[in-house]
Amino acid sequence: MDVKVKICGITNVEDAKAAADAGADALGFMFFEQSPRAVSIETVAEITQEISPWIMRVGVFVNPEPDFVFSAIHRCGLNLLQFHGDETPEFCAQFGVMSMKAFRIKDADSLNIIPSYSTDALLLDSYVAGKQGGTGEKFNWDLAIEAKKFGKPVFLAGGLTPENVAEAVRKVESFGVDVSSGVELSPGKKDHAKVRNFISAVRGA
């Protein structure tokens, strides 16, 4: 099975189209005002009108109000919700759309909370104090292998680049990989060559 590729932190139509043309399976949009890649519902609605309906539209949220999530689903055509904050299992399950909980992995104990969530997938990111994600830092990939025992699709994130993603894919054999800062010119602006190289490296692995 092909490893799914999610390009996260998309902020404009040009980058969305470039990622789609390069073969991305999913695009992630940051609905978190404190992120340097933050986008509005209005912006994402415009972007999603310009891309293929076959590409997953992933809304990334950090402790959002439910009404905001429902609005984003409706206006942007989101078909996967990614929760990156302190959302409870009950919160994640209320929206009637596929969901994925992000877990910031510091050590083996970080895995203990995972079974309490009934989300459709898991995203494993690096733990960096005071940051909710998008840090560009790697974590111990052996813990990602361990997390597969929970029987959920695992998306691997944290410090992935065109140079190391093939190694990550071969080692972890995760369902998907997620990249944001590793394919950027600057926060919120993608380097299209890096996007192509990243996806090519995944497919070649």
Residue pairs with C-beta under 8 A, 6 or more apart in sequence:
2 203
3 169
3 174
3 175
3 176
3 177
3 202
3 205
4 25
4 26
4 155
4 175
4 176
4 177
5 23
5 24
5 25
5 26
5 176
5 177
5 179
5 198
5 199
5 202
6 24
6 25
6 26
6 27
6 28
6 56
6 58
6 155
6 176
6 177
6 178
6 179
7 19
7 24
7 26
7 27
7 28
7 179
7 180
7 183
7 190
7 195
7 198
8 27
8 28
8 30
8 37
8 58
8 60
8 134
8 157
8 178
8 179
8 180
9 28
9 30
9 35
9 37
9 134
9 180
9 181
9 184
9 187
9 188
9 190
10 16
10 19
10 27
10 28
10 29
10 37
10 39
10 47
10 190
11 30
11 37
11 39
11 43
11 188
11 189
12 43
12 47
12 189
13 46
13 47
13 50
15 189
15 190
15 192
15 195
16 27
16 47
16 50
16 51
17 50
17 51
18 190
18 192
18 195
18 196
19 27
19 190
19 195
20 27
20 51
20 52
20 55
22 192
22 195
22 196
22 199
22 200
23 199
23 203
24 55
24 195
24 199
25 55
25 56
25 176
26 55
26 56
26 57
26 58
26 80
26 176
27 47
27 51
27 55
27 56
27 57
27 58
28 58
28 59
28 60
28 82
28 178
28 180
29 39
29 44
29 47
29 57
29 58
29 59
29 60
29 76
30 37
30 38
30 39
30 60
30 134
31 38
31 39
31 41
31 44
31 59
31 60
31 61
31 64
31 68
31 72
32 38
32 60
32 61
32 62
32 84
32 132
34 62
34 132
35 62
35 132
35 134
36 134
36 187
36 188
37 134
37 180
37 187
37 188
39 47
41 71
41 72
41 75
41 76
42 75
44 57
44 59
44 72
44 75
44 76
45 75
45 76
48 57
48 76
48 77
51 57
56 79
56 80
57 76
57 77
57 78
57 79
57 80
58 78
58 79
58 80
58 81
58 82
58 100
59 69
59 72
59 73
59 76
59 78
59 80
59 81
59 82
60 82
60 84
61 68
61 69
61 72
61 81
61 82
61 83
61 84
61 85
61 87
62 83
62 84
62 85
62 132
63 85
63 86
63 87
64 85
66 91
66 94
66 95
69 81
69 95
70 95
72 78
73 81
73 95
73 97
78 97
79 97
79 98
80 97
80 98
80 99
80 100
80 120
80 121
81 92
81 95
81 97
81 98
81 99
81 100
82 99
82 100
82 101
82 102
82 123
83 91
83 92
83 99
83 100
83 101
83 102
83 119
84 102
84 123
84 125
84 132
84 133
85 132
87 101
89 116
89 117
89 118
89 119
92 99
92 101
92 117
92 118
92 119
93 99
93 118
93 119
98 120
98 121
99 119
99 120
99 121
100 119
100 120
100 121
100 122
100 123
100 155
101 114
101 117
101 119
101 122
101 123
102 122
102 123
102 124
102 125
102 133
102 157
103 110
103 111
103 113
103 114
103 122
103 123
103 124
103 125
103 147
104 110
104 125
104 126
104 127
104 128
104 132
104 133
105 111
105 124
105 125
105 126
105 127
105 139
105 140
105 143
105 144
105 158
106 127
106 139
107 140
107 143
108 143
108 146
110 127
110 143
111 143
111 146
111 147
114 122
114 147
114 150
114 152
115 150
119 152
120 152
120 153
121 152
121 153
121 154
121 155
121 175
121 176
122 147
122 150
122 152
122 153
122 154
122 155
123 154
123 155
123 157
123 178
124 139
124 143
124 144
124 147
124 154
124 155
124 156
124 157
124 158
125 133
125 135
125 139
125 157
125 158
125 178
126 135
126 137
126 138
126 139
126 157
126 158
126 159
127 139
128 135
128 137
133 157
134 180
134 181
135 158
135 159
135 181
136 158
136 159
136 181
136 182
137 158
137 159
138 158
138 159
138 160
138 164
139 158
139 159
141 156
141 168
141 171
141 172
144 154
144 156
144 172
144 174
145 171
145 172
145 173
147 154
148 154
148 172
148 173
148 174
153 175
153 176
154 172
154 174
154 175
154 176
155 174
155 175
155 176
155 177
155 178
156 168
156 172
156 174
156 176
156 177
156 178
157 177
157 178
157 179
157 180
159 182
160 168
160 177
160 178
160 179
160 182
160 198
161 179
161 182
161 183
161 194
161 198
162 182
162 183
162 194
162 197
162 198
162 200
162 201
163 201
165 177
165 179
165 182
165 198
165 201
165 202
165 205
166 201
166 202
166 204
166 205
167 205
168 174
168 177
169 177
169 202
169 205
170 205
177 202
179 198
181 187
182 194
182 198
183 190
183 191
183 194
183 195
183 198
184 190
184 191
184 194
185 191
